[in-house]
Amino acid sequence: MDNALHTTARPVSGPQVWRGPEMAKRRAEWERRLTPAEVAAMDAAVRRLDPTGLDIAAMTPGDFAVPELEPLIREMHDAVLKGRGFILVRGLPVDRWSPRQAGIAYFGLGAHLGEAMTQNRKGHVLGHVKDIGLDYNAPTNRGYQTAARLPYHTDSSDLVGLLCLKPAKAGGLSTIVSSGALYNAMLERAPDLLELLCQPVYRDRRGEVPAGADDWYAVPVFNRMPGGGLVTSYVRSAMRKAQRFPQVPRLTPELDAACDLLDSLADSDEFHLDMDFAPGDIQLLNNHWLMHSRTAFEDFPEVERRRHLFRLWLACPDGPELPDSFTSHWQGANAAGRPIGIKVPGVVPNAPLDAE
């Protein structure tokens, strides 16, 4: 490739550009345990709202107005949208809540950070990360519905949040990595391969197709923004699955090599940060600045003990500047101009309390 294509590229910087070993030493900055007063205030709000029959999918910030939680919400907001791009909040009392009560608390907190977006063809705004026995390799299946190891990827929203209800018997470790740090490493070590990831790459919609759209879409992995920022979108499994469509250009050895390098950097101890989940933990990530992964896991044989996480995809009005392609030929936009997740015609947003 002509070196002129990358002579003007510059490293990206900011608090969202970090390396795992350094961040592991700063655990006190990103691990936030709820105080007894915050737990009590949240518990009171949950027990007030639960018997009203409130539809979780229709909850607004006003429904979950809890003054005692305002400092926590500001801290979460600033961490994911102004700072390092993630936070781990620990201590929700899910052991004494029903699934509905946990959903009310979690969705209520999320409503103060952004608008909940639909996550699949069923219109779930409260998603479920749970093994329901699907084959990860099938073209229209999603990895979060399996026990498989999930390679590093991003989701289709500004923020992704996970609330752990029940951990696995073994495995299921969460691992995250700074996309900016990976970009800088590729710029230094293999700029020609990096440039391939700055061009549109084709991906399979996995049967979750918006009105008037093709079964595939194309956006770059790394999107350089005019103000010097970097926005990342990466799902390599969807790139591979898109090859089932004859209209989609074939993956080249060079593009595979670029993805191999990106994956190997993310997998290396030099870059990623691992964290385990306990019941009541909330992990909140900025999809545009971080990629995330999960190790394979072994579940308990008892159905009631199996690994189960609630998931939110949030669209934030003050989210990072995005390329037009994110809301044009990939996703639509909400009233604030942010990506709307996965929206299938005729499907009404809903918040089921278990995986379907």
Order of alpha helices (4+ residues) and beta strands (2+ residues): alpha-alpha-beta-alpha-alpha-beta-alpha-beta-beta-beta-beta-beta-beta-alpha-alpha-beta-beta-beta-beta-alpha-alpha-beta-beta-beta-beta-beta
